[in-house]
């Protein structure tokens, strides 16, 4: 029987030297493959893993800017901008993620449902925060009464409450002892965070809304802007 060294091999040297040199031992398995193939396969699998991985949390907004709201009445709502110092006349503040856009509220809308300001994510327009206010409220009513009264002028809120899978409410106080009602509503395909308080004989309600897919993806950002709302100035 011929030995391994006397058998022709596809891996033998192509040297033309007259004196034969010893050949390196050859693998005995007929399924041996050169090294480049598993290397290429490893790269392909790694690329596939990267393409199918979920979005990184680094895509979330990392910076915010502070919005100053004046809660001006419809009668005094003379346009968008002007020379007034909004910071000096602000009645409330909240954080807005970088990249979000402001939706300009009309005078009619301000007069009918009390919407004072609104911002939205241009990539997911239904992901938004806005504030409404009502004059003539010296203190907060019971929690369920307040939420139902807010829904009277907000059809979307009515539908959300009616079809809610869960509705949680609680009372909180800030460092100055001011009371805030906080609501979290998990509805059909939508999530909402609401904070309500009274100051300067007005009721302020701050809303953060998002469709269910955006809520799951951006929950940290949405909770941040929800928690950033507070009233400012002398009370």
C-alpha distance (Angstrom), angle and dihedral (degrees) to the residues before:
residue distance angle dihedral
X1 . . .
X2 3.78 . .
X3 3.77 116.8 .
X4 3.86 125.0 -126.4
X5 3.83 91.1 -104.7
X6 3.80 93.2 58.6
X7 3.82 95.3 49.3
X8 3.87 117.0 96.9
X9 3.85 111.8 -112.6
X10 3.81 133.1 -162.1
X11 3.81 87.5 -138.3
X12 3.86 95.2 55.1
X13 3.81 119.7 125.1
X14 3.80 119.4 -93.3
X15 3.83 93.2 -147.6
X16 3.85 116.4 137.3
X17 3.82 95.2 -151.2
X18 3.77 112.5 135.6
X19 3.77 94.1 -137.3
X20 3.82 109.0 71.3
X21 3.78 117.4 -129.7
X22 3.78 124.7 -147.3
X23 3.79 111.8 -92.0
X24 3.80 120.0 -129.1
X25 3.80 114.2 -107.4
X26 3.78 111.2 -85.0
X27 3.83 124.7 -140.4
X28 3.77 112.5 -100.5
X29 3.83 94.7 -148.6
X30 3.83 114.4 97.4
X31 3.84 87.6 -149.5
X32 3.79 97.1 64.3
X33 3.84 113.5 133.1
X34 3.79 129.2 -165.5
X35 3.85 115.2 -102.4
X36 3.85 97.8 -108.8
X37 3.82 92.2 71.0
X38 3.83 99.1 61.1
X39 3.82 88.6 41.2
X40 3.80 91.1 55.9
X41 3.81 90.5 45.1
X42 3.81 90.8 52.2
X43 3.81 90.9 52.2
X44 3.80 91.5 49.1
X45 3.81 92.2 50.9
X46 3.80 91.9 47.9
X47 3.81 91.0 50.5
X48 3.81 90.7 49.6
X49 3.82 90.4 51.4
X50 3.81 91.6 51.7
X51 3.78 92.5 49.2
X52 3.79 93.7 50.0
X53 3.82 97.5 42.8
X54 3.85 118.0 109.1
X55 3.84 118.6 -101.7
X56 3.79 113.7 -77.3
X57 3.78 119.2 -107.9
X58 3.81 85.5 -125.0
X59 3.82 87.3 79.1
X60 3.80 89.3 70.4
X61 3.81 117.6 101.1
X62 3.80 109.5 -90.3
X63 3.82 98.9 -173.1
X64 3.78 135.7 47.5
X65 3.76 138.0 -174.2
X66 3.78 127.4 -140.7
X67 3.80 118.2 -111.3
X68 3.82 118.5 -152.1
X69 3.82 113.9 -150.3
X70 3.79 122.0 -163.1
X71 3.83 100.4 -169.2
X72 3.81 90.8 -144.8
X73 3.78 116.8 -177.1
X74 3.79 120.2 -108.8
X75 3.82 89.9 -109.1
X76 3.81 90.7 57.7
X77 3.77 95.9 39.3
X78 3.78 100.1 110.8
X79 3.79 104.1 165.3
X80 3.77 144.3 -58.5
X81 3.75 113.3 -55.1
X82 3.79 119.6 -14.5
X83 3.77 126.2 160.1
X84 3.81 97.8 -63.6
X85 3.78 118.8 120.0
X86 3.81 102.7 -121.1
X87 3.79 92.8 -170.7
X88 3.80 92.1 55.5
X89 3.81 93.5 46.5
X90 3.83 97.6 37.9
X91 3.80 119.2 134.0
X92 3.81 96.5 -177.4
X93 3.81 141.0 12.2
X94 3.79 138.5 -159.1
X95 3.81 137.9 169.7
X96 3.80 122.6 -100.2
X97 3.84 120.1 -160.9
X98 3.80 115.3 -119.8
X99 3.80 109.7 -97.3
X100 3.81 96.4 30.0
X101 3.82 116.4 124.4
X102 3.77 130.5 -134.7
X103 3.78 119.2 -123.0
X104 3.79 109.1 -147.8
X105 3.78 110.7 -127.0
X106 3.81 117.0 -138.3
X107 3.79 123.5 -128.3
X108 3.81 90.1 -118.4
X109 3.80 92.1 52.7
X110 3.78 91.2 48.3
X111 3.78 90.1 52.1
X112 3.81 96.6 47.4
X113 3.81 105.6 42.2
X114 3.80 103.1 8.4
X115 3.80 97.3 -116.4
X116 3.80 107.0 165.1
X117 3.82 104.6 172.5
X118 3.79 140.8 -0.5
X119 3.81 138.0 -174.6
X120 3.80 129.6 -176.5
X121 3.78 141.6 -173.7
X122 3.84 106.1 -106.3
X123 3.82 90.3 -150.9
X124 3.82 92.4 53.2
X125 3.79 105.7 22.2
X126 3.81 96.0 -171.8
X127 3.80 88.8 59.9
X128 3.80 101.4 89.5
X129 3.79 150.5 132.0
X130 3.79 127.1 -139.9
X131 3.77 141.4 164.1
X132 3.79 131.2 -136.3
X133 3.78 127.9 -174.4
X134 3.80 137.9 -169.1
X135 3.80 126.1 -160.8
X136 3.79 125.3 -135.0
X137 3.82 100.5 48.5
X138 3.77 116.0 123.8
X139 3.80 95.7 173.9
X140 3.77 141.8 3.7
X141 3.80 121.6 -87.0
X142 3.85 119.8 -142.6
X143 3.80 113.4 -55.0
X144 3.82 97.7 -107.6
X145 3.81 91.9 47.1
X146 3.81 92.2 51.9
X147 3.81 93.4 51.2
X148 3.82 93.1 47.4
X149 3.81 90.9 49.4
X150 3.79 90.9 51.9
X151 3.80 89.8 52.2
X152 3.81 92.2 55.7
X153 3.81 90.6 77.8
X154 3.82 97.6 30.8
X155 3.82 115.5 69.3
X156 3.82 92.7 -175.7
X157 3.79 90.4 54.7
X158 3.82 90.5 49.1
X159 3.81 90.6 54.2
X160 3.79 92.3 44.6
X161 3.81 92.7 52.9
X162 3.80 93.0 44.1
X163 3.80 93.1 54.2
X164 3.80 98.8 33.2
X165 3.79 118.9 143.3
X166 3.80 88.4 -161.2
X167 3.81 136.8 1.8
X168 3.80 120.5 -169.2
X169 3.80 124.8 -176.8
X170 3.78 133.1 -179.9
X171 3.78 141.2 166.6
X172 3.80 121.3 -119.2
X173 3.80 135.7 178.8
X174 3.79 127.8 -149.0
X175 3.80 126.7 -140.2
X176 3.81 89.8 -81.2
X177 3.79 93.7 52.1
X178 3.82 94.1 -107.3
X179 3.81 112.4 152.4
X180 3.81 121.8 -125.3
X181 3.79 126.8 -175.9
X182 3.79 111.4 -144.5
X183 3.81 122.6 -161.9
X184 3.80 130.4 -174.7
X185 3.80 117.2 -168.9
X186 3.78 123.6 -172.4
X187 3.79 106.0 -166.4
X188 3.77 139.2 167.0
X189 3.80 104.1 -55.6
X190 3.81 93.2 -22.8
X191 3.80 140.5 81.0
X192 3.80 126.7 -157.9
X193 3.81 135.8 -171.3
X194 3.81 117.4 -166.2
X195 3.81 131.2 -175.3
X196 3.83 120.4 -171.2
X197 3.80 130.9 -175.2
X198 3.81 141.8 154.7
X199 3.81 127.4 -125.5
X200 3.82 136.5 146.2
X201 3.81 89.7 15.9
X202 3.81 90.4 -60.7
X203 3.78 135.6 109.0
X204 3.83 114.5 -134.4
X205 3.81 122.4 -164.4
X206 3.80 121.5 -172.7
X207 3.83 117.4 -163.4
X208 3.82 130.5 -164.0
X209 3.82 112.6 -173.6
X210 3.79 132.7 178.1
X211 3.82 137.5 164.0
X212 3.81 112.6 -108.6
X213 3.85 97.1 -100.5
X214 3.82 92.1 50.6
X215 3.80 91.4 44.9
X216 3.81 91.4 56.4
X217 3.79 91.6 47.5
X218 3.83 100.3 40.5
X219 3.80 103.2 29.6
X220 3.82 94.9 125.5
X221 3.81 92.2 52.9
X222 3.80 93.5 45.0
X223 3.79 93.3 49.6
X224 3.80 90.0 48.5
X225 3.80 94.2 56.4
X226 3.81 90.5 42.8
X227 3.80 91.3 55.2
X228 3.82 93.2 44.7
X229 3.83 94.5 68.6
X230 3.80 118.0 106.3
X231 3.79 139.6 141.7
X232 3.82 118.7 -110.5
X233 3.78 140.5 -163.5
X234 3.81 131.3 42.2
X235 3.78 115.2 -27.4
